[in-house]
Amino acid sequence: ATSANPNSTFTADANFPSTCTPGSVQLTATEDSYIVQNSPSNNNGSSTALRVVSRARANVNSEHRNERTLLKFALPERTGCSITSATLAMTGMGSTDAGRTIEGTVTWANAPAPAGGAATAASGAAPTWTLTSLLQSQYGGSATSVGVLLKDQAENSASQQTQQYRSSESTVPRPTLTVVFG
């Protein structure tokens, strides 16, 4: 219960219990796919691999050949809670140096534009990304899911960079998002 004060602000009643149950939850991607710049109509939602690739044009007459990964996670309802941390974990399949449905329909041509800042990860077999700010900006209100776009920070690189991760179609381990509520 709340009561109004003369300054038109509200104060909480000390006897009203908080509805937030702090804790962490590990979410598995509900949908994922990768998209390819020079194949803008192709969908790869059934692939067991997710790819992030940076490739420059082969020559001046060719297109860039970058690839990006999109992930979607359903968010649990935690009334009265805020997100205190969020971490995405992916399992690598190897790397080499040289609000809509995404799994069945996303392509390079219709992919949603990225929102929010970039998150970086160290290379390795099981990289993680801190996505706390992204989730804090999307959580609450009517948001029931969060989307994540992974792309190389140096797209169109002259030296090809390829990262490949297990998708939700893989047996295990699948992409996970660990969210801590407080």
C-alpha atoms as an extended CHARMM CRD file, in Angstrom:
* protein
*
       182  EXT
         1         1  ALA       CA              0.0000000000        0.0000000000        0.0000000000  PROA      1               0.0000000000
         2         2  THR       CA              1.1450000000        3.5480000000       -0.6290000000  PROA      2               0.0000000000
         3         3  SER       CA              0.0960000000        6.9160000000        0.6330000000  PROA      3               0.0000000000
         4         4  ALA       CA              0.3760000000       10.2940000000       -1.0760000000  PROA      4               0.0000000000
         5         5  ASN       CA              2.1940000000       13.1490000000        0.5710000000  PROA      5               0.0000000000
         6         6  PRO       CA              1.4940000000       16.8460000000       -0.1040000000  PROA      6               0.0000000000
         7         7  ASN       CA              4.2790000000       17.0200000000       -2.7140000000  PROA      7               0.0000000000
         8         8  SER       CA              2.4650000000       14.4690000000       -4.9340000000  PROA      8               0.0000000000
         9         9  THR       CA              5.0790000000       11.7540000000       -4.3790000000  PROA      9               0.0000000000
        10        10  PHE       CA              4.4060000000        8.3100000000       -3.0110000000  PROA      10              0.0000000000
        11        11  THR       CA              5.9470000000        6.5300000000       -0.0610000000  PROA      11              0.0000000000
        12        12  ALA       CA              5.8510000000        2.7990000000        0.4960000000  PROA      12              0.0000000000
        13        13  ASP       CA              4.0170000000        1.3380000000        3.4510000000  PROA      13              0.0000000000
        14        14  ALA       CA              6.6060000000       -0.4710000000        5.6050000000  PROA      14              0.0000000000
        15        15  ASN       CA              4.1560000000       -3.3600000000        6.1380000000  PROA      15              0.0000000000
        16        16  PHE       CA              3.7640000000       -4.0790000000        2.4110000000  PROA      16              0.0000000000
        17        17  PRO       CA              5.9200000000       -7.1080000000        1.4850000000  PROA      17              0.0000000000
        18        18  SER       CA              8.2790000000       -7.0360000000       -1.4950000000  PROA      18              0.0000000000
        19        19  THR       CA              7.2240000000       -9.3750000000       -4.2960000000  PROA      19              0.0000000000
        20        20  CYS       CA             10.7690000000       -9.8620000000       -5.5870000000  PROA      20              0.0000000000
        21        21  THR       CA             12.4000000000      -13.2050000000       -4.9820000000  PROA      21              0.0000000000
        22        22  PRO       CA             16.1340000000      -12.6060000000       -5.5440000000  PROA      22              0.0000000000
        23        23  GLY       CA             18.1990000000      -15.3090000000       -7.2000000000  PROA      23              0.0000000000
        24        24  SER       CA             19.5890000000      -16.4470000000      -10.4960000000  PROA      24              0.0000000000
        25        25  VAL       CA             18.0730000000      -18.3420000000      -13.3810000000  PROA      25              0.0000000000
        26        26  GLN       CA             19.8100000000      -20.0120000000      -16.3130000000  PROA      26              0.0000000000
        27        27  LEU       CA             17.9090000000      -19.6600000000      -19.5880000000  PROA      27              0.0000000000
        28        28  THR       CA             18.4510000000      -21.6660000000      -22.7540000000  PROA      28              0.0000000000
        29        29  ALA       CA             17.9760000000      -19.9340000000      -26.0900000000  PROA      29              0.0000000000
        30        30  THR       CA             14.4300000000      -20.4590000000      -27.3390000000  PROA      30              0.0000000000
        31        31  GLU       CA             15.4340000000      -19.5810000000      -30.9000000000  PROA      31              0.0000000000
        32        32  ASP       CA             18.6910000000      -18.9640000000      -32.7290000000  PROA      32              0.0000000000
        33        33  SER       CA             20.0780000000      -18.6360000000      -36.2170000000  PROA      33              0.0000000000
        34        34  TYR       CA             22.9720000000      -17.1850000000      -38.1380000000  PROA      34              0.0000000000
        35        35  ILE       CA             22.6800000000      -14.9240000000      -41.1620000000  PROA      35              0.0000000000
        36        36  VAL       CA             25.0420000000      -14.3960000000      -44.1030000000  PROA      36              0.0000000000
        37        37  GLN       CA             25.5690000000      -11.0060000000      -45.7260000000  PROA      37              0.0000000000
        38        38  ASN       CA             26.1150000000      -12.2260000000      -49.2810000000  PROA      38              0.0000000000
        39        39  SER       CA             23.1460000000      -14.6610000000      -49.0470000000  PROA      39              0.0000000000
        40        40  PRO       CA             20.5650000000      -12.1700000000      -47.7630000000  PROA      40              0.0000000000
        41        41  SER       CA             17.5460000000      -14.4550000000      -48.3400000000  PROA      41              0.0000000000
        42        42  ASN       CA             18.9170000000      -17.6100000000      -46.6810000000  PROA      42              0.0000000000
        43        43  ASN       CA             17.7840000000      -18.7690000000      -43.2480000000  PROA      43              0.0000000000
        44        44  ASN       CA             19.9750000000      -21.0730000000      -41.1300000000  PROA      44              0.0000000000
        45        45  GLY       CA             17.6720000000      -21.6030000000      -38.1390000000  PROA      45              0.0000000000
        46        46  SER       CA             17.9080000000      -25.4050000000      -38.2070000000  PROA      46              0.0000000000
        47        47  SER       CA             21.7110000000      -25.5080000000      -38.1460000000  PROA      47              0.0000000000
        48        48  THR       CA             23.5000000000      -27.0820000000      -35.1640000000  PROA      48              0.0000000000
        49        49  ALA       CA             26.1550000000      -24.3590000000      -35.4830000000  PROA      49              0.0000000000
        50        50  LEU       CA             26.0250000000      -20.5970000000      -35.0240000000  PROA      50              0.0000000000
        51        51  ARG       CA             28.6180000000      -18.5030000000      -36.8370000000  PROA      51              0.0000000000
        52        52  VAL       CA             30.2200000000      -15.0860000000      -36.4870000000  PROA      52              0.0000000000
        53        53  VAL       CA             32.4590000000      -14.3150000000      -39.4520000000  PROA      53              0.0000000000
        54        54  SER       CA             34.3350000000      -11.2520000000      -40.6400000000  PROA      54              0.0000000000
        55        55  ARG       CA             35.4550000000      -11.3500000000      -44.2570000000  PROA      55              0.0000000000
        56        56  ALA       CA             36.4660000000       -8.6070000000      -46.6160000000  PROA      56              0.0000000000
        57        57  ARG       CA             35.5030000000       -8.5910000000      -50.2540000000  PROA      57              0.0000000000
        58        58  ALA       CA             37.4010000000      -11.1100000000      -52.3330000000  PROA      58              0.0000000000
        59        59  ASN       CA             37.8220000000       -8.4110000000      -54.9720000000  PROA      59              0.0000000000
        60        60  VAL       CA             36.3190000000       -5.0150000000      -55.8220000000  PROA      60              0.0000000000
        61        61  ASN       CA             33.4460000000       -6.6560000000      -57.7370000000  PROA      61              0.0000000000
        62        62  SER       CA             32.3600000000       -8.9650000000      -54.9100000000  PROA      62              0.0000000000
        63        63  GLU       CA             30.2820000000       -8.4100000000      -51.7790000000  PROA      63              0.0000000000
        64        64  HSD       CA             31.3720000000       -8.5050000000      -48.1570000000  PROA      64              0.0000000000
        65        65  ARG       CA             30.7990000000      -11.9520000000      -46.6480000000  PROA      65              0.0000000000
        66        66  ASN       CA             30.1510000000      -11.2610000000      -42.9720000000  PROA      66              0.0000000000
        67        67  GLU       CA             28.0140000000      -13.5940000000      -40.8540000000  PROA      67              0.0000000000
        68        68  ARG       CA             26.1220000000      -12.7790000000      -37.6390000000  PROA      68              0.0000000000
        69        69  THR       CA             24.3460000000      -14.8200000000      -34.9730000000  PROA      69              0.0000000000
        70        70  LEU       CA             20.9680000000      -13.9850000000      -33.4510000000  PROA      70              0.0000000000
        71        71  LEU       CA             19.6490000000      -15.4890000000      -30.2070000000  PROA      71              0.0000000000
        72        72  LYS       CA             16.3190000000      -15.1540000000      -28.4250000000  PROA      72              0.0000000000
        73        73  PHE       CA             15.6700000000      -15.9050000000      -24.7440000000  PROA      73              0.0000000000
        74        74  ALA       CA             12.2940000000      -15.9560000000      -22.9470000000  PROA      74              0.0000000000
        75        75  LEU       CA             12.4390000000      -13.7830000000      -19.8260000000  PROA      75              0.0000000000
        76        76  PRO       CA             10.8280000000      -15.0220000000      -16.6130000000  PROA      76              0.0000000000
        77        77  GLU       CA              8.4230000000      -12.7260000000      -14.8120000000  PROA      77              0.0000000000
        78        78  ARG       CA              9.9030000000      -11.4880000000      -11.5420000000  PROA      78              0.0000000000
        79        79  THR       CA              7.5430000000       -8.8310000000      -10.2290000000  PROA      79              0.0000000000
        80        80  GLY       CA              9.3660000000       -6.1170000000       -8.3290000000  PROA      80              0.0000000000
        81        81  CYS       CA             12.8200000000       -7.3990000000       -9.2730000000  PROA      81              0.0000000000
        82        82  SER       CA             15.5760000000       -5.7510000000      -11.1880000000  PROA      82              0.0000000000
        83        83  ILE       CA             18.3760000000       -7.4310000000      -13.0950000000  PROA      83              0.0000000000
        84        84  THR       CA             21.7080000000       -7.1590000000      -11.2940000000  PROA      84              0.0000000000
        85        85  SER       CA             23.7610000000       -9.1510000000      -13.8220000000  PROA      85              0.0000000000
        86        86  ALA       CA             23.3430000000      -11.1010000000      -17.0440000000  PROA      86              0.0000000000
        87        87  THR       CA             25.9300000000      -13.2810000000      -18.7670000000  PROA      87              0.0000000000
        88        88  LEU       CA             25.6870000000      -15.0750000000      -22.1170000000  PROA      88              0.0000000000
        89        89  ALA       CA             27.7170000000      -18.2750000000      -22.4520000000  PROA      89              0.0000000000
        90        90  MET       CA             28.3850000000      -20.0930000000      -25.7140000000  PROA      90              0.0000000000
        91        91  THR       CA             30.3980000000      -23.2150000000      -26.4350000000  PROA      91              0.0000000000
        92        92  GLY       CA             32.7920000000      -22.9760000000      -29.3150000000  PROA      92              0.0000000000
        93        93  MET       CA             32.9940000000      -25.5530000000      -32.0710000000  PROA      93              0.0000000000
        94        94  GLY       CA             36.3260000000      -24.1560000000      -33.1970000000  PROA      94              0.0000000000
        95        95  SER       CA             37.6490000000      -20.9390000000      -34.6090000000  PROA      95              0.0000000000
        96        96  THR       CA             40.0830000000      -20.0400000000      -37.3140000000  PROA      96              0.0000000000
        97        97  ASP       CA             41.9210000000      -16.8910000000      -38.2090000000  PROA      97              0.0000000000
        98        98  ALA       CA             42.2020000000      -16.2470000000      -41.9670000000  PROA      98              0.0000000000
        99        99  GLY       CA             10.2530000000       -9.4230000000      -31.0490000000  PROA      99              0.0000000000
       100       100  ARG       CA             10.0740000000      -11.4910000000      -34.1250000000  PROA      100             0.0000000000
       101       101  THR       CA             10.6040000000      -15.1770000000      -34.7880000000  PROA      101             0.0000000000
       102       102  ILE       CA             14.1980000000      -15.6620000000      -35.7950000000  PROA      102             0.0000000000
       103       103  GLU       CA             14.7280000000      -19.3860000000      -36.1160000000  PROA      103             0.0000000000
       104       104  GLY       CA             12.5350000000      -20.0390000000      -39.1350000000  PROA      104             0.0000000000
       105       105  THR       CA             12.4140000000      -16.6690000000      -40.8700000000  PROA      105             0.0000000000
       106       106  VAL       CA             15.3890000000      -14.4170000000      -40.1630000000  PROA      106             0.0000000000
       107       107  THR       CA             17.7370000000      -13.5770000000      -43.0190000000  PROA      107             0.0000000000
       108       108  TRP       CA             20.3850000000      -10.8950000000      -43.5450000000  PROA      108             0.0000000000
       109       109  ALA       CA             17.8240000000       -8.8500000000      -45.4690000000  PROA      109             0.0000000000
       110       110  ASN       CA             15.1710000000       -8.7930000000      -42.7060000000  PROA      110             0.0000000000
       111       111  ALA       CA             17.3160000000       -9.0360000000      -39.5510000000  PROA      111             0.0000000000
       112       112  PRO       CA             16.4810000000       -6.5430000000      -36.8100000000  PROA      112             0.0000000000
       113       113  ALA       CA             18.9170000000       -3.6890000000      -36.3240000000  PROA      113             0.0000000000
       114       114  PRO       CA             21.1550000000       -4.0000000000      -33.2610000000  PROA      114             0.0000000000
       115       115  ALA       CA             20.1590000000       -1.9840000000      -30.2070000000  PROA      115             0.0000000000
       116       116  GLY       CA             22.3640000000       -1.1390000000      -27.2560000000  PROA      116             0.0000000000
       117       117  GLY       CA             26.0900000000       -1.1410000000      -26.8980000000  PROA      117             0.0000000000
       118       118  ALA       CA             28.6330000000       -3.7360000000      -27.8880000000  PROA      118             0.0000000000
       119       119  ALA       CA             29.8150000000       -6.4770000000      -25.5730000000  PROA      119             0.0000000000
       120       120  THR       CA             33.1830000000       -8.1300000000      -26.1090000000  PROA      120             0.0000000000
       121       121  ALA       CA             34.4200000000      -11.5670000000      -25.1410000000  PROA      121             0.0000000000
       122       122  ALA       CA             37.8020000000      -13.1730000000      -24.8830000000  PROA      122             0.0000000000
       123       123  SER       CA             38.4500000000      -15.7960000000      -27.5150000000  PROA      123             0.0000000000
       124       124  GLY       CA             38.4310000000      -19.3910000000      -26.4400000000  PROA      124             0.0000000000
       125       125  ALA       CA             36.3790000000      -22.5510000000      -26.3660000000  PROA      125             0.0000000000
       126       126  ALA       CA             33.6930000000      -21.1590000000      -24.0390000000  PROA      126             0.0000000000
       127       127  PRO       CA             33.4830000000      -17.3720000000      -24.2850000000  PROA      127             0.0000000000
       128       128  THR       CA             31.0910000000      -15.3230000000      -22.1900000000  PROA      128             0.0000000000
       129       129  TRP       CA             29.6020000000      -11.8730000000      -22.7100000000  PROA      129             0.0000000000
       130       130  THR       CA             28.3420000000       -9.5570000000      -19.9890000000  PROA      130             0.0000000000
       131       131  LEU       CA             24.9120000000       -8.3530000000      -21.1200000000  PROA      131             0.0000000000
       132       132  THR       CA             23.6840000000       -6.6910000000      -17.9180000000  PROA      132             0.0000000000
       133       133  SER       CA             23.0590000000       -3.2570000000      -19.4760000000  PROA      133             0.0000000000
       134       134  LEU       CA             21.2690000000       -4.7580000000      -22.4800000000  PROA      134             0.0000000000
       135       135  LEU       CA             18.9020000000       -6.8010000000      -20.3200000000  PROA      135             0.0000000000
       136       136  GLN       CA             18.2950000000       -3.9760000000      -17.8730000000  PROA      136             0.0000000000
       137       137  SER       CA             17.1960000000       -1.7800000000      -20.7860000000  PROA      137             0.0000000000
       138       138  GLN       CA             14.8260000000       -4.4390000000      -22.1680000000  PROA      138             0.0000000000
       139       139  TYR       CA             13.4410000000       -5.9810000000      -18.9800000000  PROA      139             0.0000000000
       140       140  GLY       CA             10.1930000000       -4.8330000000      -17.4370000000  PROA      140             0.0000000000
       141       141  GLY       CA              7.1110000000       -3.4230000000      -19.0060000000  PROA      141             0.0000000000
       142       142  SER       CA              5.7240000000       -5.7960000000      -21.5980000000  PROA      142             0.0000000000
       143       143  ALA       CA              9.0400000000       -7.4220000000      -22.6400000000  PROA      143             0.0000000000
       144       144  THR       CA              8.6820000000      -11.1960000000      -22.5080000000  PROA      144             0.0000000000
       145       145  SER       CA             11.9050000000      -11.9980000000      -24.3390000000  PROA      145             0.0000000000
       146       146  VAL       CA             15.2790000000      -10.5190000000      -25.1750000000  PROA      146             0.0000000000
       147       147  GLY       CA             17.1840000000      -10.7210000000      -28.4400000000  PROA      147             0.0000000000
       148       148  VAL       CA             20.9550000000      -10.7790000000      -28.8040000000  PROA      148             0.0000000000
       149       149  LEU       CA             22.9440000000      -10.1430000000      -31.9780000000  PROA      149             0.0000000000
       150       150  LEU       CA             26.5570000000      -11.3500000000      -32.1320000000  PROA      150             0.0000000000
       151       151  LYS       CA             28.7790000000       -9.8310000000      -34.7900000000  PROA      151             0.0000000000
       152       152  ASP       CA             32.5150000000       -9.4230000000      -35.1930000000  PROA      152             0.0000000000
       153       153  GLN       CA             33.7630000000       -6.0790000000      -33.9070000000  PROA      153             0.0000000000
       154       154  ALA       CA             35.8570000000       -5.7650000000      -37.0690000000  PROA      154             0.0000000000
       155       155  GLU       CA             33.4220000000       -6.7580000000      -39.8100000000  PROA      155             0.0000000000
       156       156  ASN       CA             34.8620000000       -6.6150000000      -43.3330000000  PROA      156             0.0000000000
       157       157  SER       CA             38.2930000000       -7.5190000000      -41.9710000000  PROA      157             0.0000000000
       158       158  ALA       CA             41.0290000000       -8.1930000000      -44.4980000000  PROA      158             0.0000000000
       159       159  SER       CA             42.1410000000      -11.1550000000      -42.3850000000  PROA      159             0.0000000000
       160       160  GLN       CA             39.2490000000      -13.5780000000      -42.1370000000  PROA      160             0.0000000000
       161       161  GLN       CA             37.9820000000      -14.1960000000      -38.5950000000  PROA      161             0.0000000000
       162       162  THR       CA             35.5720000000      -17.0860000000      -37.9150000000  PROA      162             0.0000000000
       163       163  GLN       CA             33.9570000000      -18.1610000000      -34.6740000000  PROA      163             0.0000000000
       164       164  GLN       CA             31.5740000000      -21.1050000000      -34.5860000000  PROA      164             0.0000000000
       165       165  TYR       CA             29.3580000000      -21.9940000000      -31.6080000000  PROA      165             0.0000000000
       166       166  ARG       CA             26.8610000000      -24.7080000000      -30.7320000000  PROA      166             0.0000000000
       167       167  SER       CA             23.2210000000      -23.7700000000      -31.3580000000  PROA      167             0.0000000000
       168       168  SER       CA             20.0260000000      -24.7350000000      -29.5450000000  PROA      168             0.0000000000
       169       169  GLU       CA             19.7040000000      -27.5550000000      -32.1040000000  PROA      169             0.0000000000
       170       170  SER       CA             22.9390000000      -29.0730000000      -30.7450000000  PROA      170             0.0000000000
       171       171  THR       CA             22.6410000000      -31.8590000000      -28.2460000000  PROA      171             0.0000000000
       172       172  VAL       CA             24.6530000000      -30.0190000000      -25.5540000000  PROA      172             0.0000000000
       173       173  PRO       CA             25.8330000000      -27.5490000000      -24.4480000000  PROA      173             0.0000000000
       174       174  ARG       CA             23.4130000000      -25.0040000000      -25.8130000000  PROA      174             0.0000000000
       175       175  PRO       CA             23.6640000000      -21.1930000000      -25.6010000000  PROA      175             0.0000000000
       176       176  THR       CA             22.6940000000      -20.0430000000      -22.0950000000  PROA      176             0.0000000000
       177       177  LEU       CA             21.9140000000      -16.7400000000      -20.4790000000  PROA      177             0.0000000000
       178       178  THR       CA             22.3790000000      -16.5350000000      -16.7090000000  PROA      178             0.0000000000
       179       179  VAL       CA             20.3210000000      -13.7330000000      -15.1740000000  PROA      179             0.0000000000
       180       180  VAL       CA             20.6350000000      -12.6230000000      -11.5550000000  PROA      180             0.0000000000
       181       181  PHE       CA             17.6380000000      -10.8350000000      -10.0440000000  PROA      181             0.0000000000
       182       182  GLY       CA             17.7300000000       -8.6390000000       -6.9670000000  PROA      182             0.0000000000
